[in-house]
Amino acid sequence: MAAIMDESETWNRWHGTLQPTISITLHEAETDNSEQEAAAAQSLQDNSTLDLIIKTDPETPLEMDSNLRIGFIGAGNMAYGIAKGLLQSGDVPPTSVKVSAPSARNFVRFQELGVAVTHSNEEVIHSCNLVFVAVKPHLVAAVLGVITKYVTQKHIIVSVAAGVTLVTLEGLLPTGSVVLRLMPNLPCLVQQGALLFSRGTHAQPEDGALLRSLLQPCGLVEEGPEAWIDIHTGLSGSGVAFVYLFAEALAEGAVKMGMPSALAHSIAAQTVLGAGQLLRDSGKHPAQLRSEVCTPGGTTIFGLHAMEQGGVRAATMTAVEIATERARDLGRKPSHIATDNRK
């Protein structure tokens, strides 16, 4: 177990006048609220430091000081799913979390978790050292343009925006900013997500270990090269919708054969859940499990033959390919690099 923050130079950015805070914030346009900024600045003057103990084993939960603060710029499903997972671990208390959005539309579910809400992105960047940017890809440049002047090397910025590359993010932030790119998926809402992240130029292994440990309650968390992020988007981000389409088709087949719709959909959902858990926990290749279900001349092999005739395998592979290419296209759009705020 290695002590981080108070001794290692790697973690000097956690010190100074920044008072650690956990916040979740969404604001898509610059605010002009001098009173809020003054109050936030005043709260930083106690020069408190953060002592964080992190275990290098990725399967081991994070142990952290209760004063750690985390911010989310964005209050949508991904922010909510991640925040819910953080709180689920018990290491992050609700009182350490704050959410901001330009409207109060998404506030209720965060408030039900015991989380405070605000409308100021500036407030969250002033009071947090780990900040998730969880807005739509086309809003990233505008959002970072507002907060970039407040970003220091004490911050870790984690982008959850599909298709926005690390090069783009680093170009929109001050030189030397610590940036990571994360792609979660919708099942984070029930702590069964699949999350993949990559570290930027200035992000250290300790930054990745911190993020991995924090996100463990959200589901499977892996680190990989950035080239895999867009593939993960097509496989798991979009793949969730592909699974839902398949589950819907399963249920409709049962309805066609005479089963009540509600029962058919319930059984289809449980079938997908059970099959997925068995696939994950058994460690077997999907083809092996599939062969174990088939018996010579039985019902399953007849059904699989029909699926092959319908091109299900090829269509699914193509869907992942097209979704991956679309994620890459999003990263190539010039609107994402319309401004360069590096200092």
C-alpha positions in Angstrom: 0.0 0.0 0.0 1.6 3.2 -1.1 1.0 6.6 0.5 0.2 9.2 -2.2 -0.4 13.0 -2.1 1.5 14.1 1.0 5.0 12.7 0.2 5.3 12.0 -3.5 6.1 14.9 -5.9 3.7 13.2 -8.4 0.9 14.3 -6.2 2.0 17.8 -5.4 -0.9 19.1 -7.5 -3.2 17.9 -4.7 -1.7 20.4 -2.3 -1.7 24.2 -2.0 -4.6 26.4 -1.6 -7.1 24.0 -3.3 -9.4 22.5 -0.8 -10.4 19.0 -2.0 -14.2 18.6 -2.7 -16.4 16.0 -4.5 -18.8 17.7 -6.9 -20.8 16.9 -10.0 -21.4 19.9 -12.2 -23.1 20.7 -15.5 -23.1 24.1 -17.0 -23.0 24.6 -20.7 -22.5 28.4 -20.9 -20.3 30.8 -18.9 -21.9 32.2 -15.8 -21.3 35.6 -14.3 -21.9 35.1 -10.7 -19.2 37.0 -8.8 -20.8 36.2 -5.4 -20.5 32.4 -6.0 -16.9 32.7 -7.2 -16.0 34.9 -4.2 -17.6 32.4 -1.8 -15.8 29.5 -3.5 -12.4 31.4 -3.3 -13.0 32.1 0.4 -13.6 28.4 1.1 -10.1 27.6 -0.3 -8.2 29.8 2.1 -7.8 27.2 4.9 -5.0 25.5 2.9 -6.1 22.1 3.9 -4.3 19.1 2.3 -5.5 15.8 1.2 -4.0 12.6 2.5 -4.9 9.7 0.2 -3.8 6.1 0.5 -4.2 4.1 -2.7 -3.6 0.4 -3.1 -1.9 -0.6 -6.3 -3.9 -3.8 -6.7 -6.7 -2.8 -9.2 -9.0 -5.3 -7.5 -8.6 -3.7 -4.1 -10.9 -0.9 -3.1 -9.6 2.6 -2.7 -9.0 3.9 0.8 -9.3 7.7 0.9 -9.6 10.7 3.2 -13.1 11.7 3.8 -12.3 15.2 2.6 -11.7 14.1 -1.0 -14.0 16.0 -3.5 -14.9 14.9 -7.0 -16.6 17.0 -9.6 -18.8 16.2 -12.6 -19.4 18.8 -15.3 -22.6 17.1 -16.6 -25.6 15.7 -14.8 -26.8 13.1 -17.4 -27.0 9.3 -17.2 -23.3 8.7 -17.2 -22.6 11.2 -14.5 -25.4 9.8 -12.4 -24.3 6.2 -12.9 -20.7 7.0 -11.9 -21.8 9.1 -9.0 -24.1 6.3 -7.8 -21.3 3.8 -8.0 -18.9 6.1 -6.1 -21.5 6.5 -3.3 -22.2 2.7 -3.4 -18.7 2.0 -2.3 -19.2 3.9 1.0 -15.8 5.5 0.6 -17.4 8.7 -0.9 -20.1 10.2 1.3 -23.0 12.0 -0.4 -22.1 15.2 1.5 -18.9 15.2 -0.5 -20.7 15.4 -3.9 -22.1 18.4 -5.7 -23.9 18.5 -9.0 -24.4 21.5 -11.3 -26.5 21.9 -14.4 -27.9 24.9 -16.4 -31.4 23.7 -15.5 -32.8 21.8 -12.5 -34.2 19.1 -14.7 -31.8 16.4 -13.6 -31.2 17.5 -10.1 -33.9 15.4 -8.3 -32.2 12.0 -8.6 -28.9 13.4 -7.4 -30.7 15.0 -4.5 -32.3 11.7 -3.7 -28.8 10.4 -3.2 -28.1 13.1 -0.7 -26.0 15.1 -3.2 -25.9 18.9 -3.2 -26.6 20.7 -6.5 -25.5 24.0 -8.1 -25.6 25.8 -11.4 -21.9 26.8 -11.5 -19.1 24.9 -13.3 -16.7 27.4 -11.9 -17.7 26.4 -8.4 -16.9 22.8 -9.0 -13.5 23.5 -10.6 -12.6 25.7 -7.7 -13.5 23.2 -5.1 -12.6 19.9 -6.7 -9.4 18.2 -7.7 -10.9 15.3 -9.7 -13.4 16.5 -12.3 -15.4 14.4 -14.7 -16.4 16.3 -17.9 -19.6 14.4 -18.8 -21.3 16.5 -21.4 -22.2 15.9 -25.1 -19.2 15.8 -27.4 -20.2 19.0 -29.2 -20.3 20.9 -25.9 -16.9 20.0 -24.7 -15.0 22.9 -26.3 -17.5 25.5 -24.9 -17.5 24.0 -21.5 -13.7 23.7 -21.2 -13.4 27.2 -22.6 -15.2 28.5 -19.6 -13.4 26.6 -16.9 -9.9 26.3 -18.4 -8.6 29.5 -16.7 -9.3 27.8 -13.4 -7.6 24.5 -14.2 -4.2 23.9 -12.6 -1.9 21.0 -12.3 -3.6 20.2 -9.0 -6.6 18.9 -11.1 -7.2 15.6 -12.8 -9.7 16.1 -15.6 -11.6 13.0 -16.8 -13.5 13.3 -20.1 -16.6 11.0 -20.6 -17.4 12.6 -24.0 -17.5 10.1 -26.9 -15.1 10.7 -29.7 -13.2 13.6 -28.1 -9.5 12.7 -28.2 -6.9 13.3 -25.6 -5.0 15.6 -28.0 -8.2 17.7 -28.4 -8.8 17.8 -24.6 -5.2 18.7 -23.9 -5.3 21.5 -26.5 -8.4 23.0 -24.8 -6.7 23.0 -21.4 -3.6 24.6 -20.0 -0.3 23.1 -20.9 0.6 20.2 -18.5 -2.9 19.5 -17.5 -3.6 15.9 -16.3 -6.2 14.4 -18.5 -7.8 11.0 -18.8 -10.4 9.8 -21.3 -13.1 7.4 -20.0 -15.8 5.6 -21.8 -18.5 4.0 -19.5 -21.8 2.5 -20.7 -25.4 2.7 -19.5 -25.3 -0.3 -17.1 -23.2 1.8 -14.8 -26.6 2.9 -13.6 -27.0 -0.5 -11.9 -23.2 -0.9 -11.2 -22.8 -3.4 -14.0 -21.0 -1.2 -16.4 -18.0 -1.8 -18.7 -15.6 1.1 -18.4 -12.3 1.6 -20.4 -10.0 4.6 -19.9 -6.7 5.9 -21.2 -4.2 8.3 -19.7 -3.1 11.5 -21.4 0.4 12.8 -21.9 0.8 14.1 -18.3 -1.3 11.5 -16.4 0.8 9.2 -14.3 0.2 5.5 -13.5 -1.0 6.7 -10.0 -3.7 8.8 -11.7 -5.0 5.7 -13.5 -4.8 3.7 -10.3 -6.8 6.3 -8.5 -9.5 6.4 -11.2 -9.7 2.6 -11.4 -10.1 2.3 -7.7 -12.8 4.9 -7.6 -14.7 3.3 -10.4 -14.6 -0.3 -9.3 -18.1 -0.2 -7.8 -19.5 0.8 -11.2 -18.6 -2.5 -12.8 -15.6 -3.8 -14.9 -12.9 -1.1 -15.2 -9.9 -1.5 -17.6 -7.1 0.7 -18.8 -5.9 0.5 -22.4 -4.4 2.6 -25.3 -6.6 5.4 -26.6 -7.0 3.6 -29.9 -9.2 1.1 -28.1 -11.6 3.7 -26.7 -13.6 4.2 -29.9 -13.7 0.4 -30.4 -15.1 0.1 -26.8 -17.7 2.7 -27.7 -18.9 0.6 -30.6 -18.6 -2.7 -28.7 -20.0 -1.7 -25.2 -21.3 1.8 -25.4 -23.5 1.2 -28.4 -23.5 -2.5 -27.9 -25.9 -2.1 -25.0 -28.5 -1.0 -27.5 -27.7 -3.9 -29.7 -28.4 -6.3 -26.8 -31.7 -4.5 -26.1 -32.8 -5.0 -29.7 -31.9 -8.7 -29.5 -33.9 -9.0 -26.2 -36.8 -7.3 -27.8 -36.7 -9.6 -30.7 -36.5 -12.7 -28.4 -39.6 -11.5 -26.6 -41.5 -10.7 -29.8 -40.8 -14.2 -31.0 -42.4 -15.6 -27.9 -45.4 -13.3 -28.3 -45.8 -14.5 -31.8 -45.9 -18.1 -30.5 -48.6 -17.2 -28.0 -46.9 -16.0 -24.8 -48.2 -12.9 -23.0 -46.0 -9.9 -23.8 -45.2 -8.9 -20.2 -44.1 -12.4 -19.4 -42.1 -12.8 -22.6 -40.2 -9.5 -21.9 -39.5 -10.5 -18.4 -38.1 -13.9 -19.4 -36.1 -12.3 -22.3 -34.5 -9.9 -19.8 -33.6 -12.7 -17.4 -32.2 -14.8 -20.3 -29.9 -12.0 -21.4 -28.8 -11.4 -17.7 -28.2 -15.0 -16.9 -26.4 -15.7 -20.2 -24.2 -12.7 -19.7 -23.3 -13.6 -16.1 -22.5 -17.2 -17.1 -20.3 -16.0 -20.0 -18.4 -13.6 -17.7 -18.0 -15.9 -14.7 -17.2 -19.1 -16.5 -14.3 -17.8 -18.5 -15.4 -19.9 -21.5 -15.4 -18.7 -25.1 -18.9 -17.9 -26.3 -18.7 -20.6 -28.9 -18.0 -23.2 -26.2 -21.0 -22.2 -24.1 -23.2 -22.1 -27.3 -22.1 -25.7 -28.2 -23.0 -26.8 -24.6 -26.6 -25.7 -25.2 -27.0 -27.5 -28.5 -28.0 -31.1 -28.8 -28.0 -33.1 -32.0 -31.3 -32.5 -33.8 -32.6 -30.3 -30.9 -34.4 -27.1 -30.7 -31.4 -24.8 -30.3 -29.5 -25.9 -33.4 -32.6 -25.4 -35.5 -33.0 -21.9 -34.1 -29.3 -21.0 -34.6 -29.5 -22.2 -38.2 -32.3 -19.7 -38.7 -30.2 -16.9 -37.1 -27.3 -17.7 -39.4 -29.6 -17.6 -42.4 -30.8 -14.2 -41.3 -27.2 -12.9 -41.1 -27.3 -12.0 -37.3 -23.6 -12.6 -36.8 -22.5 -10.5 -39.8 -25.0 -7.8 -39.0 -23.8 -7.5 -35.4 -20.1 -7.3 -36.5 -21.0 -4.6 -39.0 -23.0 -2.7 -36.3 -19.9 -2.6 -34.0 -17.7 -1.6 -36.9 -20.0 1.3 -38.0 -20.5 2.5 -34.4 -16.7 2.5 -33.9 -16.2 4.5 -37.1 -18.8 7.0 -36.1 -17.0 7.5 -32.7 -13.8 8.2 -34.7 -15.6 10.6 -36.9 -16.8 12.6 -33.9 -13.2 13.0 -32.9 -12.2 14.3 -36.3 -14.9 17.1 -36.4 -13.2 20.6 -36.3 -15.8 21.9 -33.9 -14.0 20.0 -31.1 -10.7 21.9 -31.6 -12.2 25.3 -32.4 -10.2 26.8 -29.5 -6.8 26.4 -27.9 -6.6 27.5 -24.3 -3.1 26.2 -23.5 -1.0 28.6 -21.5 
